[in-house]
């Protein structure tokens, strides 16, 4: 499966891996399918790299909405 990051400029990669793993675990803990969990992980990482310092407000709603807009194949 290929899951691209959400589009946009990369400002700082700090925390992107942590956000990716946290979103992946949260999705699996919430009972999501692997493809949805992967999209959540990509969305969280993509949102994180858009902010300086790697500390954006990653709410469940924001990550879920961003993941829903990512095309997976």
C-alpha distances in whole Angstrom, upper triangle without the diagonal:
4,7,10,13,16,18,22,24,23,26,26,23,25,23,20,18,21,20,16,17,19,17,15,18,19,17,17,20,21,19,16,13,10,8,11,12,9,10,14,13,12,15,17,17,17,20,22,22,24,27,29,29,26,28,27,27,24,25,23,24,23,19,19,20,18,15,16,16,13,11,7,6
4,6,10,13,15,18,20,20,23,23,20,23,21,18,17,20,18,15,16,19,17,15,18,20,17,18,22,22,21,17,15,12,9,12,12,9,9,13,12,10,13,16,15,14,18,19,19,21,24,26,27,24,26,25,26,22,24,22,23,21,18,18,19,16,13,15,14,11,9,6,6
4,7,9,12,15,17,17,20,20,18,20,19,15,15,17,15,12,14,16,14,13,16,17,15,16,20,20,19,16,14,11,8,10,10,7,6,10,9,7,9,12,11,11,14,16,16,18,21,23,24,21,22,21,22,19,20,19,19,17,14,14,15,12,10,12,11,7,7,5,7
4,7,8,12,14,14,17,18,16,18,18,14,14,17,15,12,15,17,15,15,18,19,17,19,22,22,22,18,17,15,12,13,13,10,8,11,10,7,9,12,10,9,12,14,13,15,18,21,22,19,21,19,21,18,20,19,19,17,14,15,15,12,10,12,11,7,8,7,9
4,6,9,11,11,14,14,12,15,15,11,12,15,13,10,14,16,13,14,17,18,17,19,22,21,22,19,18,16,14,13,13,10,8,10,9,5,6,9,7,5,9,11,10,11,14,17,18,15,17,16,17,15,17,17,17,14,12,13,13,10,9,12,11,8,10,10,13
4,7,10,10,13,14,14,16,16,12,14,16,14,12,16,17,14,15,19,18,17,20,22,22,23,19,19,18,15,14,14,12,9,10,10,7,6,9,8,5,7,10,10,10,13,16,18,15,17,14,16,14,16,16,15,12,10,12,11,7,8,10,8,7,9,11,14
4,7,9,12,14,14,17,17,14,17,19,16,15,19,20,18,19,22,22,21,24,26,25,26,23,23,21,19,18,18,16,13,14,14,10,9,12,11,7,9,12,10,9,13,16,19,16,18,16,18,16,18,19,18,15,14,15,14,10,11,13,10,9,11,14,16
4,7,9,12,13,16,17,14,17,19,17,17,20,21,19,21,24,24,23,26,28,28,29,26,26,24,22,21,21,19,16,16,16,13,11,13,12,8,9,11,9,7,11,14,16,15,17,15,17,16,19,20,19,15,15,17,16,12,14,16,13,13,15,17,20
4,6,9,11,14,16,14,17,19,17,17,21,22,21,22,26,25,25,28,30,30,31,28,29,27,24,23,23,21,19,19,18,15,14,14,12,9,10,11,8,6,9,11,14,14,16,15,17,17,20,22,22,18,17,20,19,15,17,19,17,16,18,20,23
4,6,7,10,12,11,14,16,15,15,19,20,19,21,24,24,24,27,29,29,30,28,28,26,24,23,22,20,18,18,16,14,13,13,10,8,9,9,5,5,8,9,12,11,14,13,16,16,20,21,22,18,17,20,20,16,18,20,18,17,19,21,23
4,7,9,12,11,15,16,15,16,20,20,20,22,25,25,26,28,30,30,32,29,30,28,27,26,24,22,21,20,18,16,15,14,12,10,10,9,6,5,6,6,9,9,12,12,16,16,20,22,22,19,18,22,21,18,20,23,21,20,23,24,27
4,6,9,9,12,13,13,14,17,18,18,20,23,23,24,27,28,29,31,29,29,27,26,25,23,21,20,19,17,15,15,14,11,11,11,8,5,7,6,5,6,7,10,11,15,15,19,21,23,19,18,22,22,19,20,23,22,21,24,24,27
4,6,6,8,10,11,11,14,15,16,18,20,21,22,24,25,26,28,26,27,24,23,23,21,18,18,17,14,13,14,12,9,9,10,7,5,8,8,8,8,7,10,12,15,15,19,20,22,19,17,21,21,18,19,22,21,19,22,22,25
4,6,8,9,10,12,13,14,16,17,19,20,22,24,24,26,28,26,27,25,25,24,21,20,20,18,15,15,15,12,10,11,11,8,7,10,9,8,6,5,8,11,14,14,18,20,22,19,18,21,22,19,20,24,23,22,25,25,27
4,6,5,6,9,10,10,12,14,15,16,18,20,21,22,24,23,24,22,22,21,18,17,17,15,12,13,13,10,8,11,10,7,8,11,10,10,8,5,7,10,12,12,15,17,19,17,15,19,20,18,18,22,22,20,23,23,26
4,5,5,6,9,10,11,12,14,15,16,18,20,21,23,21,22,19,19,18,16,14,14,12,9,9,10,7,5,7,8,5,6,10,10,11,10,7,9,10,13,11,15,16,18,15,13,16,18,15,15,19,19,17,20,19,22
4,5,5,6,9,10,11,12,14,15,17,18,20,21,20,20,18,18,17,15,13,14,13,9,10,11,9,7,10,11,9,10,13,14,15,13,10,12,13,15,14,17,17,20,18,15,17,20,17,16,20,20,18,20,19,22
4,5,5,6,9,10,11,12,14,16,16,18,20,19,20,18,19,18,15,14,15,13,10,11,12,9,8,12,12,9,11,15,14,15,13,9,10,12,14,12,15,15,18,17,14,17,19,17,17,20,21,20,22,21,24
4,6,5,6,8,10,10,12,14,15,16,18,17,18,17,17,15,13,12,12,10,7,9,9,6,6,9,9,7,10,12,12,14,12,9,9,10,11,8,11,12,15,13,10,13,16,14,13,17,18,17,20,19,22
4,6,5,6,9,10,11,12,14,15,17,15,16,14,14,13,10,9,10,8,4,6,8,6,5,9,10,9,11,14,15,16,15,12,13,13,14,11,13,13,15,14,10,13,15,13,12,15,17,15,17,16,19
4,5,5,6,8,10,11,12,14,16,14,15,13,14,14,10,10,12,10,6,9,11,9,9,12,13,12,14,17,18,19,17,14,14,15,16,13,15,14,17,16,13,15,18,16,14,18,19,17,20,18,20
4,5,5,6,9,10,10,12,14,14,16,14,16,14,10,11,12,9,8,11,11,8,10,13,13,12,15,17,17,19,17,13,13,13,13,10,12,11,15,14,11,13,16,15,14,17,19,18,21,20,22
4,5,5,6,9,10,10,12,11,13,12,13,10,7,9,9,6,5,8,8,6,9,11,11,11,14,16,17,19,18,14,14,13,13,9,10,9,12,11,8,10,13,12,10,14,16,15,17,17,19
4,6,5,6,9,10,11,9,10,9,10,9,5,6,8,6,5,9,10,9,10,13,14,14,17,19,20,22,21,17,17,17,16,13,14,12,15,14,11,11,15,14,11,14,17,15,17,15,18
4,5,5,6,8,10,10,12,11,13,12,8,10,12,10,9,12,13,12,13,16,17,16,19,21,22,24,22,19,18,18,17,14,14,12,16,16,13,14,17,17,15,17,20,19,20,19,21
4,6,5,6,9,9,12,12,13,11,8,11,12,9,9,13,13,11,14,16,16,16,19,21,21,24,22,18,17,17,15,12,11,9,12,14,11,11,15,15,13,16,19,18,20,19,22
4,5,5,6,5,8,9,10,8,5,8,9,7,8,12,12,11,14,16,16,17,20,21,22,25,24,20,19,18,17,13,13,9,12,13,10,9,13,14,11,13,16,15,17,16,19
4,5,5,5,7,7,10,9,6,9,12,10,10,14,15,14,16,19,19,20,22,24,25,28,26,23,22,22,20,17,16,13,16,17,14,13,17,17,14,16,19,18,19,17,19
4,5,8,10,11,14,12,10,13,15,12,13,17,17,16,18,21,21,21,24,26,26,29,27,23,22,22,20,17,16,13,16,18,15,14,18,19,16,18,21,21,22,21,23
4,6,9,11,13,11,9,13,14,12,13,17,16,16,19,21,20,21,24,26,26,29,28,24,23,22,19,16,14,11,13,16,13,12,16,17,15,16,19,19,21,20,22
4,7,9,12,10,9,13,14,13,14,17,18,18,20,22,22,23,26,28,29,31,30,27,26,24,23,19,17,14,16,18,16,14,17,18,15,16,20,19,20,19,21
4,7,8,6,6,10,10,10,12,14,15,15,18,19,20,21,24,25,27,30,29,25,24,23,21,18,16,13,14,16,13,11,14,15,12,13,16,16,17,15,17
4,6,5,6,9,10,11,12,14,15,17,19,20,21,23,25,26,28,31,30,27,26,25,24,20,19,16,17,18,15,13,16,16,13,13,16,15,15,13,14
4,5,5,6,9,10,10,12,14,15,16,18,20,21,23,25,27,29,29,25,25,24,24,20,20,17,18,19,15,14,17,16,13,14,16,14,14,11,13
4,5,5,6,9,10,11,12,14,16,16,18,20,21,23,25,28,28,24,25,24,23,20,20,17,18,18,14,13,15,14,10,11,13,11,11,8,9
4,5,5,6,9,10,10,12,14,15,16,18,20,21,24,27,27,23,23,21,20,17,16,13,14,14,11,9,11,11,8,8,11,10,11,9,12
4,5,5,6,9,10,11,12,14,15,17,19,20,22,25,24,21,21,19,19,15,15,12,14,14,11,10,13,12,9,11,14,12,13,11,14
4,5,5,6,9,10,11,12,14,15,17,19,21,24,23,20,20,19,19,16,17,14,16,15,11,11,14,12,9,11,13,10,11,9,11
4,5,5,6,9,10,10,12,14,16,17,19,22,22,19,19,18,18,14,15,13,13,12,9,9,10,8,5,8,9,7,9,8,11
4,5,5,6,9,10,10,12,14,16,18,21,20,17,17,15,15,11,11,9,11,10,6,6,9,8,5,8,10,9,12,11,14
4,5,5,6,9,10,11,13,15,16,19,18,15,15,14,15,11,13,12,13,12,8,10,12,10,8,12,13,11,13,12,15
4,6,5,6,9,10,11,13,15,18,18,14,16,15,16,12,14,13,15,12,9,11,12,9,7,11,11,9,11,10,13
4,5,5,6,8,10,11,13,17,17,14,14,12,13,10,11,11,11,9,6,8,9,6,5,9,9,8,11,12,15
4,5,5,6,9,10,12,14,14,11,11,9,10,7,9,10,11,9,6,9,11,8,8,12,13,12,15,15,18
4,5,5,6,9,11,13,13,9,11,10,12,10,13,13,15,12,9,12,14,11,11,14,14,12,15,15,18
4,5,6,7,10,13,14,11,12,11,13,11,14,14,15,12,10,12,13,9,10,13,12,11,14,15,17
4,6,6,7,11,12,9,10,7,9,8,11,12,13,9,8,11,11,8,10,13,13,12,16,17,20
4,5,6,8,9,5,7,6,9,8,12,14,15,12,10,14,15,12,13,17,16,15,19,20,23
4,5,7,9,6,9,9,12,12,15,17,18,15,13,17,17,14,15,18,17,16,19,20,23
4,7,9,8,10,8,12,12,15,17,17,14,13,17,16,13,15,18,17,16,19,21,24
4,6,6,7,6,10,11,15,17,18,14,15,18,18,15,18,21,19,19,23,24,27
4,6,7,8,12,14,17,20,21,18,18,22,22,19,21,24,23,23,26,27,30
4,6,8,12,13,17,20,21,19,18,22,23,20,22,25,25,24,27,28,31
4,6,10,10,14,17,18,16,15,19,19,17,18,22,22,21,24,25,27
4,7,8,12,15,16,14,14,17,18,17,18,22,22,21,25,26,29
4,6,9,12,13,11,11,15,15,14,16,19,19,19,23,24,27
4,6,10,11,9,10,13,14,13,15,18,18,19,23,24,28
4,7,8,6,6,10,11,11,12,15,16,16,20,21,24
4,5,5,6,8,10,11,12,14,16,17,21,22,25
4,6,5,6,8,10,10,12,14,16,19,19,23
4,6,5,6,8,10,10,13,15,18,19,23
4,5,5,6,8,10,11,13,16,18,22
4,6,5,6,8,10,11,14,15,19
4,5,5,6,9,10,13,14,18
4,5,5,7,9,12,14,18
4,5,5,7,10,12,16
4,5,5,9,10,13
4,6,8,10,13
4,6,9,13
4,6,10
4,7
4
